[in-house]
Amino acid sequence: MNYSVVVVDDHYLLSQAIGGLVNEFENFKVLYLCKNGQELLDKFNDPRKIPDLVLMDIKMPILNGIETTERLHKQFPQVNVLALSIEEDEYTILKMLRAGAKGYLMKDTKKGILEKALLEVMQKGHYFSNSISKLIIDSAEKKIDTEIKDKELEFIKLACTEMSYKEIADAMCCSYKTIEGYRDSLYRKLGLKNRIGLILFAIQHNIFIP
């Protein structure tokens, strides 16, 4: 099966290079290139130009990748977004996942990994590169040795939102210290280091769907 792809990046030569790589993949075809999110959304006024997947840069003028992904998630939920960026800080990754991105790749990724990522997003619903996984998770494969309690599950779902830990405590009608206890317990059980790792875990186990 062939899937259509759009590359959104304000560096034209780079977007051309990425598009050229994608066109070499057996199951993918680039429809067009865009230099920012607004140009992409304008193209979507024509149903024939709505792709299966968007390779999305993050830092762009007029409308950036996070804002564009949020709009696509609400208005065109059938379109998958795979972030392709040089940004590797936790805050940016977290924002893209919350916005609805199905995966996150660094721009220095190898050709074979890019193809694998595109396929997995289309066939499995998400993909995270080894470099990103290593950045936020202790190990690639996780086994849950201890059952997640109902309150911990509720906490995980709320932690995947924009809510602060204090707001989560208010929503769960408990103290901030109790919320810290849920967080620290889950980090130990799942071998995680931070909130982004928890969100990735939630996505991979269908606890949270972007």
PyMOL CGO cylinders between C-alpha atoms (Angstrom):
from pymol import cmd
from pymol.cgo import CYLINDER

trace = [
    CYLINDER, 0.00, 0.00, 0.00, 1.26, 3.48, -0.87, 0.3, 1, 1, 1, 1, 1, 1,
    CYLINDER, 1.26, 3.48, -0.87, 0.99, 6.32, 1.64, 0.3, 1, 1, 1, 1, 1, 1,
    CYLINDER, 0.99, 6.32, 1.64, 1.11, 10.03, 0.81, 0.3, 1, 1, 1, 1, 1, 1,
    CYLINDER, 1.11, 10.03, 0.81, 3.48, 12.31, 2.71, 0.3, 1, 1, 1, 1, 1, 1,
    CYLINDER, 3.48, 12.31, 2.71, 3.97, 16.06, 3.05, 0.3, 1, 1, 1, 1, 1, 1,
    CYLINDER, 3.97, 16.06, 3.05, 7.21, 17.55, 4.37, 0.3, 1, 1, 1, 1, 1, 1,
    CYLINDER, 7.21, 17.55, 4.37, 6.86, 20.78, 6.36, 0.3, 1, 1, 1, 1, 1, 1,
    CYLINDER, 6.86, 20.78, 6.36, 10.15, 22.60, 6.97, 0.3, 1, 1, 1, 1, 1, 1,
    CYLINDER, 10.15, 22.60, 6.97, 11.20, 26.21, 6.50, 0.3, 1, 1, 1, 1, 1, 1,
    CYLINDER, 11.20, 26.21, 6.50, 14.64, 25.20, 5.20, 0.3, 1, 1, 1, 1, 1, 1,
    CYLINDER, 14.64, 25.20, 5.20, 13.80, 24.52, 1.56, 0.3, 1, 1, 1, 1, 1, 1,
    CYLINDER, 13.80, 24.52, 1.56, 16.95, 22.65, 0.59, 0.3, 1, 1, 1, 1, 1, 1,
    CYLINDER, 16.95, 22.65, 0.59, 16.57, 20.40, 3.59, 0.3, 1, 1, 1, 1, 1, 1,
    CYLINDER, 16.57, 20.40, 3.59, 12.91, 19.73, 2.88, 0.3, 1, 1, 1, 1, 1, 1,
    CYLINDER, 12.91, 19.73, 2.88, 13.83, 18.87, -0.72, 0.3, 1, 1, 1, 1, 1, 1,
    CYLINDER, 13.83, 18.87, -0.72, 16.43, 16.41, 0.52, 0.3, 1, 1, 1, 1, 1, 1,
    CYLINDER, 16.43, 16.41, 0.52, 13.99, 14.81, 2.97, 0.3, 1, 1, 1, 1, 1, 1,
    CYLINDER, 13.99, 14.81, 2.97, 11.34, 14.61, 0.27, 0.3, 1, 1, 1, 1, 1, 1,
    CYLINDER, 11.34, 14.61, 0.27, 13.82, 12.96, -2.07, 0.3, 1, 1, 1, 1, 1, 1,
    CYLINDER, 13.82, 12.96, -2.07, 14.59, 10.30, 0.53, 0.3, 1, 1, 1, 1, 1, 1,
    CYLINDER, 14.59, 10.30, 0.53, 10.92, 9.60, 1.19, 0.3, 1, 1, 1, 1, 1, 1,
    CYLINDER, 10.92, 9.60, 1.19, 10.24, 9.20, -2.53, 0.3, 1, 1, 1, 1, 1, 1,
    CYLINDER, 10.24, 9.20, -2.53, 12.84, 6.43, -2.61, 0.3, 1, 1, 1, 1, 1, 1,
    CYLINDER, 12.84, 6.43, -2.61, 10.83, 4.39, -0.11, 0.3, 1, 1, 1, 1, 1, 1,
    CYLINDER, 10.83, 4.39, -0.11, 8.66, 1.70, -1.67, 0.3, 1, 1, 1, 1, 1, 1,
    CYLINDER, 8.66, 1.70, -1.67, 5.47, 2.50, 0.22, 0.3, 1, 1, 1, 1, 1, 1,
    CYLINDER, 5.47, 2.50, 0.22, 5.57, 6.30, 0.26, 0.3, 1, 1, 1, 1, 1, 1,
    CYLINDER, 5.57, 6.30, 0.26, 5.12, 9.21, -2.10, 0.3, 1, 1, 1, 1, 1, 1,
    CYLINDER, 5.12, 9.21, -2.10, 5.63, 12.92, -1.34, 0.3, 1, 1, 1, 1, 1, 1,
    CYLINDER, 5.63, 12.92, -1.34, 2.68, 15.05, -2.42, 0.3, 1, 1, 1, 1, 1, 1,
    CYLINDER, 2.68, 15.05, -2.42, 4.34, 18.45, -1.91, 0.3, 1, 1, 1, 1, 1, 1,
    CYLINDER, 4.34, 18.45, -1.91, 6.58, 20.50, 0.39, 0.3, 1, 1, 1, 1, 1, 1,
    CYLINDER, 6.58, 20.50, 0.39, 5.58, 23.36, 2.71, 0.3, 1, 1, 1, 1, 1, 1,
    CYLINDER, 5.58, 23.36, 2.71, 7.68, 25.99, 4.44, 0.3, 1, 1, 1, 1, 1, 1,
    CYLINDER, 7.68, 25.99, 4.44, 5.41, 26.47, 7.49, 0.3, 1, 1, 1, 1, 1, 1,
    CYLINDER, 5.41, 26.47, 7.49, 2.23, 25.27, 9.14, 0.3, 1, 1, 1, 1, 1, 1,
    CYLINDER, 2.23, 25.27, 9.14, -0.01, 27.93, 7.70, 0.3, 1, 1, 1, 1, 1, 1,
    CYLINDER, -0.01, 27.93, 7.70, 0.96, 27.02, 4.15, 0.3, 1, 1, 1, 1, 1, 1,
    CYLINDER, 0.96, 27.02, 4.15, 0.12, 23.40, 4.97, 0.3, 1, 1, 1, 1, 1, 1,
    CYLINDER, 0.12, 23.40, 4.97, -3.31, 24.25, 6.37, 0.3, 1, 1, 1, 1, 1, 1,
    CYLINDER, -3.31, 24.25, 6.37, -4.05, 26.41, 3.33, 0.3, 1, 1, 1, 1, 1, 1,
    CYLINDER, -4.05, 26.41, 3.33, -3.29, 23.42, 1.10, 0.3, 1, 1, 1, 1, 1, 1,
    CYLINDER, -3.29, 23.42, 1.10, -5.80, 21.35, 3.07, 0.3, 1, 1, 1, 1, 1, 1,
    CYLINDER, -5.80, 21.35, 3.07, -8.63, 23.44, 1.64, 0.3, 1, 1, 1, 1, 1, 1,
    CYLINDER, -8.63, 23.44, 1.64, -8.32, 21.05, -1.30, 0.3, 1, 1, 1, 1, 1, 1,
    CYLINDER, -8.32, 21.05, -1.30, -9.27, 17.51, -0.11, 0.3, 1, 1, 1, 1, 1, 1,
    CYLINDER, -9.27, 17.51, -0.11, -6.99, 16.03, -2.77, 0.3, 1, 1, 1, 1, 1, 1,
    CYLINDER, -6.99, 16.03, -2.77, -4.00, 17.57, -1.00, 0.3, 1, 1, 1, 1, 1, 1,
    CYLINDER, -4.00, 17.57, -1.00, -4.64, 16.02, 2.42, 0.3, 1, 1, 1, 1, 1, 1,
    CYLINDER, -4.64, 16.02, 2.42, -1.91, 13.40, 2.99, 0.3, 1, 1, 1, 1, 1, 1,
    CYLINDER, -1.91, 13.40, 2.99, -1.77, 10.29, 5.14, 0.3, 1, 1, 1, 1, 1, 1,
    CYLINDER, -1.77, 10.29, 5.14, 1.24, 11.58, 7.04, 0.3, 1, 1, 1, 1, 1, 1,
    CYLINDER, 1.24, 11.58, 7.04, 3.03, 14.87, 7.70, 0.3, 1, 1, 1, 1, 1, 1,
    CYLINDER, 3.03, 14.87, 7.70, 6.75, 15.07, 8.51, 0.3, 1, 1, 1, 1, 1, 1,
    CYLINDER, 6.75, 15.07, 8.51, 6.73, 18.15, 10.72, 0.3, 1, 1, 1, 1, 1, 1,
    CYLINDER, 6.73, 18.15, 10.72, 9.56, 20.47, 11.70, 0.3, 1, 1, 1, 1, 1, 1,
    CYLINDER, 9.56, 20.47, 11.70, 9.01, 22.39, 14.95, 0.3, 1, 1, 1, 1, 1, 1,
    CYLINDER, 9.01, 22.39, 14.95, 10.65, 25.81, 14.73, 0.3, 1, 1, 1, 1, 1, 1,
    CYLINDER, 10.65, 25.81, 14.73, 9.09, 27.59, 11.76, 0.3, 1, 1, 1, 1, 1, 1,
    CYLINDER, 9.09, 27.59, 11.76, 7.82, 31.15, 11.09, 0.3, 1, 1, 1, 1, 1, 1,
    CYLINDER, 7.82, 31.15, 11.09, 4.14, 32.14, 10.94, 0.3, 1, 1, 1, 1, 1, 1,
    CYLINDER, 4.14, 32.14, 10.94, 2.83, 28.84, 12.38, 0.3, 1, 1, 1, 1, 1, 1,
    CYLINDER, 2.83, 28.84, 12.38, 5.21, 26.45, 14.12, 0.3, 1, 1, 1, 1, 1, 1,
    CYLINDER, 5.21, 26.45, 14.12, 5.09, 22.68, 14.27, 0.3, 1, 1, 1, 1, 1, 1,
    CYLINDER, 5.09, 22.68, 14.27, 3.47, 22.39, 17.69, 0.3, 1, 1, 1, 1, 1, 1,
    CYLINDER, 3.47, 22.39, 17.69, 0.65, 24.81, 16.85, 0.3, 1, 1, 1, 1, 1, 1,
    CYLINDER, 0.65, 24.81, 16.85, 0.12, 23.16, 13.46, 0.3, 1, 1, 1, 1, 1, 1,
    CYLINDER, 0.12, 23.16, 13.46, 0.01, 19.68, 14.98, 0.3, 1, 1, 1, 1, 1, 1,
    CYLINDER, 0.01, 19.68, 14.98, -2.61, 20.81, 17.50, 0.3, 1, 1, 1, 1, 1, 1,
    CYLINDER, -2.61, 20.81, 17.50, -4.81, 22.14, 14.69, 0.3, 1, 1, 1, 1, 1, 1,
    CYLINDER, -4.81, 22.14, 14.69, -4.38, 19.01, 12.59, 0.3, 1, 1, 1, 1, 1, 1,
    CYLINDER, -4.38, 19.01, 12.59, -5.24, 16.81, 15.55, 0.3, 1, 1, 1, 1, 1, 1,
    CYLINDER, -5.24, 16.81, 15.55, -8.51, 18.68, 16.03, 0.3, 1, 1, 1, 1, 1, 1,
    CYLINDER, -8.51, 18.68, 16.03, -9.50, 19.35, 12.42, 0.3, 1, 1, 1, 1, 1, 1,
    CYLINDER, -9.50, 19.35, 12.42, -7.91, 16.43, 10.53, 0.3, 1, 1, 1, 1, 1, 1,
    CYLINDER, -7.91, 16.43, 10.53, -7.45, 13.60, 13.06, 0.3, 1, 1, 1, 1, 1, 1,
    CYLINDER, -7.45, 13.60, 13.06, -6.97, 11.10, 10.25, 0.3, 1, 1, 1, 1, 1, 1,
    CYLINDER, -6.97, 11.10, 10.25, -3.65, 12.74, 9.33, 0.3, 1, 1, 1, 1, 1, 1,
    CYLINDER, -3.65, 12.74, 9.33, -0.66, 11.32, 11.20, 0.3, 1, 1, 1, 1, 1, 1,
    CYLINDER, -0.66, 11.32, 11.20, 2.11, 13.68, 12.29, 0.3, 1, 1, 1, 1, 1, 1,
    CYLINDER, 2.11, 13.68, 12.29, 5.71, 12.58, 12.77, 0.3, 1, 1, 1, 1, 1, 1,
    CYLINDER, 5.71, 12.58, 12.77, 7.97, 15.25, 14.25, 0.3, 1, 1, 1, 1, 1, 1,
    CYLINDER, 7.97, 15.25, 14.25, 11.35, 15.67, 12.54, 0.3, 1, 1, 1, 1, 1, 1,
    CYLINDER, 11.35, 15.67, 12.54, 13.46, 18.18, 14.43, 0.3, 1, 1, 1, 1, 1, 1,
    CYLINDER, 13.46, 18.18, 14.43, 16.83, 19.14, 15.83, 0.3, 1, 1, 1, 1, 1, 1,
    CYLINDER, 16.83, 19.14, 15.83, 15.14, 19.96, 19.16, 0.3, 1, 1, 1, 1, 1, 1,
    CYLINDER, 15.14, 19.96, 19.16, 15.83, 17.34, 21.82, 0.3, 1, 1, 1, 1, 1, 1,
    CYLINDER, 15.83, 17.34, 21.82, 14.88, 19.08, 25.04, 0.3, 1, 1, 1, 1, 1, 1,
    CYLINDER, 14.88, 19.08, 25.04, 12.21, 17.39, 27.14, 0.3, 1, 1, 1, 1, 1, 1,
    CYLINDER, 12.21, 17.39, 27.14, 9.82, 20.35, 27.08, 0.3, 1, 1, 1, 1, 1, 1,
    CYLINDER, 9.82, 20.35, 27.08, 9.65, 20.43, 23.28, 0.3, 1, 1, 1, 1, 1, 1,
    CYLINDER, 9.65, 20.43, 23.28, 9.15, 16.67, 23.00, 0.3, 1, 1, 1, 1, 1, 1,
    CYLINDER, 9.15, 16.67, 23.00, 6.42, 16.81, 25.61, 0.3, 1, 1, 1, 1, 1, 1,
    CYLINDER, 6.42, 16.81, 25.61, 4.63, 19.64, 23.80, 0.3, 1, 1, 1, 1, 1, 1,
    CYLINDER, 4.63, 19.64, 23.80, 4.71, 17.78, 20.47, 0.3, 1, 1, 1, 1, 1, 1,
    CYLINDER, 4.71, 17.78, 20.47, 3.35, 14.58, 22.00, 0.3, 1, 1, 1, 1, 1, 1,
    CYLINDER, 3.35, 14.58, 22.00, 0.57, 16.46, 23.75, 0.3, 1, 1, 1, 1, 1, 1,
    CYLINDER, 0.57, 16.46, 23.75, -0.23, 18.27, 20.52, 0.3, 1, 1, 1, 1, 1, 1,
    CYLINDER, -0.23, 18.27, 20.52, -0.88, 14.90, 18.88, 0.3, 1, 1, 1, 1, 1, 1,
    CYLINDER, -0.88, 14.90, 18.88, 2.36, 13.83, 17.20, 0.3, 1, 1, 1, 1, 1, 1,
    CYLINDER, 2.36, 13.83, 17.20, 2.60, 10.08, 16.69, 0.3, 1, 1, 1, 1, 1, 1,
    CYLINDER, 2.60, 10.08, 16.69, 6.37, 10.04, 16.98, 0.3, 1, 1, 1, 1, 1, 1,
    CYLINDER, 6.37, 10.04, 16.98, 9.53, 12.08, 17.25, 0.3, 1, 1, 1, 1, 1, 1,
    CYLINDER, 9.53, 12.08, 17.25, 12.69, 11.82, 15.13, 0.3, 1, 1, 1, 1, 1, 1,
    CYLINDER, 12.69, 11.82, 15.13, 15.90, 13.79, 15.13, 0.3, 1, 1, 1, 1, 1, 1,
    CYLINDER, 15.90, 13.79, 15.13, 16.95, 15.27, 11.78, 0.3, 1, 1, 1, 1, 1, 1,
    CYLINDER, 16.95, 15.27, 11.78, 20.24, 13.37, 11.81, 0.3, 1, 1, 1, 1, 1, 1,
    CYLINDER, 20.24, 13.37, 11.81, 18.40, 10.05, 11.72, 0.3, 1, 1, 1, 1, 1, 1,
    CYLINDER, 18.40, 10.05, 11.72, 19.52, 7.44, 9.21, 0.3, 1, 1, 1, 1, 1, 1,
    CYLINDER, 19.52, 7.44, 9.21, 17.57, 6.70, 6.04, 0.3, 1, 1, 1, 1, 1, 1,
    CYLINDER, 17.57, 6.70, 6.04, 16.56, 3.22, 7.16, 0.3, 1, 1, 1, 1, 1, 1,
    CYLINDER, 16.56, 3.22, 7.16, 15.26, 4.51, 10.49, 0.3, 1, 1, 1, 1, 1, 1,
    CYLINDER, 15.26, 4.51, 10.49, 13.21, 7.18, 8.73, 0.3, 1, 1, 1, 1, 1, 1,
    CYLINDER, 13.21, 7.18, 8.73, 11.55, 4.56, 6.54, 0.3, 1, 1, 1, 1, 1, 1,
    CYLINDER, 11.55, 4.56, 6.54, 10.90, 2.33, 9.56, 0.3, 1, 1, 1, 1, 1, 1,
    CYLINDER, 10.90, 2.33, 9.56, 9.40, 5.26, 11.45, 0.3, 1, 1, 1, 1, 1, 1,
    CYLINDER, 9.40, 5.26, 11.45, 7.04, 6.14, 8.61, 0.3, 1, 1, 1, 1, 1, 1,
    CYLINDER, 7.04, 6.14, 8.61, 5.86, 2.55, 8.34, 0.3, 1, 1, 1, 1, 1, 1,
    CYLINDER, 5.86, 2.55, 8.34, 5.35, 2.12, 12.07, 0.3, 1, 1, 1, 1, 1, 1,
    CYLINDER, 5.35, 2.12, 12.07, 3.38, 5.32, 12.38, 0.3, 1, 1, 1, 1, 1, 1,
    CYLINDER, 3.38, 5.32, 12.38, 1.06, 4.21, 9.59, 0.3, 1, 1, 1, 1, 1, 1,
    CYLINDER, 1.06, 4.21, 9.59, 0.79, 0.57, 10.67, 0.3, 1, 1, 1, 1, 1, 1,
    CYLINDER, 0.79, 0.57, 10.67, 1.13, 0.70, 14.47, 0.3, 1, 1, 1, 1, 1, 1,
    CYLINDER, 1.13, 0.70, 14.47, 0.09, 4.24, 15.29, 0.3, 1, 1, 1, 1, 1, 1,
    CYLINDER, 0.09, 4.24, 15.29, 3.32, 5.53, 16.85, 0.3, 1, 1, 1, 1, 1, 1,
    CYLINDER, 3.32, 5.53, 16.85, 7.13, 5.51, 16.63, 0.3, 1, 1, 1, 1, 1, 1,
    CYLINDER, 7.13, 5.51, 16.63, 9.94, 6.79, 18.82, 0.3, 1, 1, 1, 1, 1, 1,
    CYLINDER, 9.94, 6.79, 18.82, 13.58, 6.64, 17.73, 0.3, 1, 1, 1, 1, 1, 1,
    CYLINDER, 13.58, 6.64, 17.73, 16.22, 4.95, 19.84, 0.3, 1, 1, 1, 1, 1, 1,
    CYLINDER, 16.22, 4.95, 19.84, 17.92, 8.27, 20.57, 0.3, 1, 1, 1, 1, 1, 1,
    CYLINDER, 17.92, 8.27, 20.57, 14.70, 9.80, 21.87, 0.3, 1, 1, 1, 1, 1, 1,
    CYLINDER, 14.70, 9.80, 21.87, 13.82, 6.68, 23.84, 0.3, 1, 1, 1, 1, 1, 1,
    CYLINDER, 13.82, 6.68, 23.84, 17.27, 6.61, 25.43, 0.3, 1, 1, 1, 1, 1, 1,
    CYLINDER, 17.27, 6.61, 25.43, 16.91, 10.26, 26.30, 0.3, 1, 1, 1, 1, 1, 1,
    CYLINDER, 16.91, 10.26, 26.30, 13.76, 9.72, 28.31, 0.3, 1, 1, 1, 1, 1, 1,
    CYLINDER, 13.76, 9.72, 28.31, 13.55, 6.03, 29.21, 0.3, 1, 1, 1, 1, 1, 1,
    CYLINDER, 13.55, 6.03, 29.21, 16.10, 3.87, 31.00, 0.3, 1, 1, 1, 1, 1, 1,
    CYLINDER, 16.10, 3.87, 31.00, 15.71, 0.88, 28.70, 0.3, 1, 1, 1, 1, 1, 1,
    CYLINDER, 15.71, 0.88, 28.70, 14.01, 0.15, 25.38, 0.3, 1, 1, 1, 1, 1, 1,
    CYLINDER, 14.01, 0.15, 25.38, 11.96, -2.77, 26.70, 0.3, 1, 1, 1, 1, 1, 1,
    CYLINDER, 11.96, -2.77, 26.70, 9.94, -2.42, 29.86, 0.3, 1, 1, 1, 1, 1, 1,
    CYLINDER, 9.94, -2.42, 29.86, 8.34, -5.10, 32.00, 0.3, 1, 1, 1, 1, 1, 1,
    CYLINDER, 8.34, -5.10, 32.00, 5.88, -4.18, 34.70, 0.3, 1, 1, 1, 1, 1, 1,
    CYLINDER, 5.88, -4.18, 34.70, 6.76, -6.29, 37.72, 0.3, 1, 1, 1, 1, 1, 1,
    CYLINDER, 6.76, -6.29, 37.72, 4.20, -4.61, 39.97, 0.3, 1, 1, 1, 1, 1, 1,
    CYLINDER, 4.20, -4.61, 39.97, 0.58, -3.96, 39.16, 0.3, 1, 1, 1, 1, 1, 1,
    CYLINDER, 0.58, -3.96, 39.16, -0.37, -0.33, 38.54, 0.3, 1, 1, 1, 1, 1, 1,
    CYLINDER, -0.37, -0.33, 38.54, -3.00, 0.73, 41.06, 0.3, 1, 1, 1, 1, 1, 1,
    CYLINDER, -3.00, 0.73, 41.06, -6.19, 2.53, 40.06, 0.3, 1, 1, 1, 1, 1, 1,
    CYLINDER, -6.19, 2.53, 40.06, -5.04, 5.85, 41.57, 0.3, 1, 1, 1, 1, 1, 1,
    CYLINDER, -5.04, 5.85, 41.57, -1.69, 5.55, 39.79, 0.3, 1, 1, 1, 1, 1, 1,
    CYLINDER, -1.69, 5.55, 39.79, -3.51, 4.90, 36.51, 0.3, 1, 1, 1, 1, 1, 1,
    CYLINDER, -3.51, 4.90, 36.51, -5.64, 7.98, 37.08, 0.3, 1, 1, 1, 1, 1, 1,
    CYLINDER, -5.64, 7.98, 37.08, -2.48, 9.95, 37.78, 0.3, 1, 1, 1, 1, 1, 1,
    CYLINDER, -2.48, 9.95, 37.78, -0.84, 8.72, 34.54, 0.3, 1, 1, 1, 1, 1, 1,
    CYLINDER, -0.84, 8.72, 34.54, -3.81, 9.90, 32.47, 0.3, 1, 1, 1, 1, 1, 1,
    CYLINDER, -3.81, 9.90, 32.47, -3.78, 13.34, 34.10, 0.3, 1, 1, 1, 1, 1, 1,
    CYLINDER, -3.78, 13.34, 34.10, 0.01, 13.59, 33.78, 0.3, 1, 1, 1, 1, 1, 1,
    CYLINDER, 0.01, 13.59, 33.78, -0.43, 13.31, 30.01, 0.3, 1, 1, 1, 1, 1, 1,
    CYLINDER, -0.43, 13.31, 30.01, -2.34, 16.59, 29.99, 0.3, 1, 1, 1, 1, 1, 1,
    CYLINDER, -2.34, 16.59, 29.99, -1.15, 20.18, 30.39, 0.3, 1, 1, 1, 1, 1, 1,
    CYLINDER, -1.15, 20.18, 30.39, -2.03, 20.10, 34.10, 0.3, 1, 1, 1, 1, 1, 1,
    CYLINDER, -2.03, 20.10, 34.10, 0.63, 20.90, 36.69, 0.3, 1, 1, 1, 1, 1, 1,
    CYLINDER, 0.63, 20.90, 36.69, 1.19, 18.48, 39.55, 0.3, 1, 1, 1, 1, 1, 1,
    CYLINDER, 1.19, 18.48, 39.55, -0.65, 20.88, 41.87, 0.3, 1, 1, 1, 1, 1, 1,
    CYLINDER, -0.65, 20.88, 41.87, -3.63, 20.92, 39.49, 0.3, 1, 1, 1, 1, 1, 1,
    CYLINDER, -3.63, 20.92, 39.49, -3.52, 17.12, 39.32, 0.3, 1, 1, 1, 1, 1, 1,
    CYLINDER, -3.52, 17.12, 39.32, -3.58, 16.99, 43.12, 0.3, 1, 1, 1, 1, 1, 1,
    CYLINDER, -3.58, 16.99, 43.12, -6.67, 19.23, 43.16, 0.3, 1, 1, 1, 1, 1, 1,
    CYLINDER, -6.67, 19.23, 43.16, -8.37, 17.11, 40.48, 0.3, 1, 1, 1, 1, 1, 1,
    CYLINDER, -8.37, 17.11, 40.48, -7.67, 13.91, 42.43, 0.3, 1, 1, 1, 1, 1, 1,
    CYLINDER, -7.67, 13.91, 42.43, -8.70, 15.53, 45.74, 0.3, 1, 1, 1, 1, 1, 1,
    CYLINDER, -8.70, 15.53, 45.74, -5.42, 14.75, 47.45, 0.3, 1, 1, 1, 1, 1, 1,
    CYLINDER, -5.42, 14.75, 47.45, -2.28, 16.52, 48.58, 0.3, 1, 1, 1, 1, 1, 1,
    CYLINDER, -2.28, 16.52, 48.58, 0.66, 17.53, 46.44, 0.3, 1, 1, 1, 1, 1, 1,
    CYLINDER, 0.66, 17.53, 46.44, 2.80, 15.17, 48.51, 0.3, 1, 1, 1, 1, 1, 1,
    CYLINDER, 2.80, 15.17, 48.51, 0.51, 12.25, 47.61, 0.3, 1, 1, 1, 1, 1, 1,
    CYLINDER, 0.51, 12.25, 47.61, 0.88, 13.10, 43.92, 0.3, 1, 1, 1, 1, 1, 1,
    CYLINDER, 0.88, 13.10, 43.92, 4.64, 13.11, 44.30, 0.3, 1, 1, 1, 1, 1, 1,
    CYLINDER, 4.64, 13.11, 44.30, 4.31, 9.68, 45.88, 0.3, 1, 1, 1, 1, 1, 1,
    CYLINDER, 4.31, 9.68, 45.88, 2.33, 8.34, 42.89, 0.3, 1, 1, 1, 1, 1, 1,
    CYLINDER, 2.33, 8.34, 42.89, 4.89, 9.83, 40.51, 0.3, 1, 1, 1, 1, 1, 1,
    CYLINDER, 4.89, 9.83, 40.51, 7.94, 8.47, 42.31, 0.3, 1, 1, 1, 1, 1, 1,
    CYLINDER, 7.94, 8.47, 42.31, 6.34, 5.03, 42.72, 0.3, 1, 1, 1, 1, 1, 1,
    CYLINDER, 6.34, 5.03, 42.72, 5.58, 4.82, 39.00, 0.3, 1, 1, 1, 1, 1, 1,
    CYLINDER, 5.58, 4.82, 39.00, 9.09, 5.96, 38.07, 0.3, 1, 1, 1, 1, 1, 1,
    CYLINDER, 9.09, 5.96, 38.07, 10.50, 3.12, 40.17, 0.3, 1, 1, 1, 1, 1, 1,
    CYLINDER, 10.50, 3.12, 40.17, 8.07, 0.49, 38.88, 0.3, 1, 1, 1, 1, 1, 1,
    CYLINDER, 8.07, 0.49, 38.88, 8.47, 1.38, 35.22, 0.3, 1, 1, 1, 1, 1, 1,
    CYLINDER, 8.47, 1.38, 35.22, 12.14, 2.35, 35.24, 0.3, 1, 1, 1, 1, 1, 1,
    CYLINDER, 12.14, 2.35, 35.24, 11.42, 5.91, 34.12, 0.3, 1, 1, 1, 1, 1, 1,
    CYLINDER, 11.42, 5.91, 34.12, 13.32, 9.12, 34.72, 0.3, 1, 1, 1, 1, 1, 1,
    CYLINDER, 13.32, 9.12, 34.72, 10.80, 11.85, 34.00, 0.3, 1, 1, 1, 1, 1, 1,
    CYLINDER, 10.80, 11.85, 34.00, 7.30, 12.87, 32.96, 0.3, 1, 1, 1, 1, 1, 1,
    CYLINDER, 7.30, 12.87, 32.96, 8.02, 12.48, 29.25, 0.3, 1, 1, 1, 1, 1, 1,
    CYLINDER, 8.02, 12.48, 29.25, 8.99, 8.87, 29.82, 0.3, 1, 1, 1, 1, 1, 1,
    CYLINDER, 8.99, 8.87, 29.82, 5.68, 8.37, 31.59, 0.3, 1, 1, 1, 1, 1, 1,
    CYLINDER, 5.68, 8.37, 31.59, 3.78, 9.87, 28.66, 0.3, 1, 1, 1, 1, 1, 1,
    CYLINDER, 3.78, 9.87, 28.66, 5.63, 7.65, 26.19, 0.3, 1, 1, 1, 1, 1, 1,
    CYLINDER, 5.63, 7.65, 26.19, 4.79, 4.63, 28.34, 0.3, 1, 1, 1, 1, 1, 1,
    CYLINDER, 4.79, 4.63, 28.34, 1.13, 5.71, 28.37, 0.3, 1, 1, 1, 1, 1, 1,
    CYLINDER, 1.13, 5.71, 28.37, 1.06, 6.07, 24.58, 0.3, 1, 1, 1, 1, 1, 1,
    CYLINDER, 1.06, 6.07, 24.58, 2.82, 2.76, 23.95, 0.3, 1, 1, 1, 1, 1, 1,
    CYLINDER, 2.82, 2.76, 23.95, 0.37, 0.93, 26.23, 0.3, 1, 1, 1, 1, 1, 1,
    CYLINDER, 0.37, 0.93, 26.23, -2.77, 2.72, 24.96, 0.3, 1, 1, 1, 1, 1, 1,
    CYLINDER, -2.77, 2.72, 24.96, -3.36, 4.43, 28.30, 0.3, 1, 1, 1, 1, 1, 1,
    CYLINDER, -3.36, 4.43, 28.30, -3.17, 7.79, 26.53, 0.3, 1, 1, 1, 1, 1, 1,
    CYLINDER, -3.17, 7.79, 26.53, -3.95, 8.34, 22.84, 0.3, 1, 1, 1, 1, 1, 1,
    CYLINDER, -3.95, 8.34, 22.84, -2.65, 11.66, 21.39, 0.3, 1, 1, 1, 1, 1, 1,
]
cmd.load_cgo(trace, "trace")
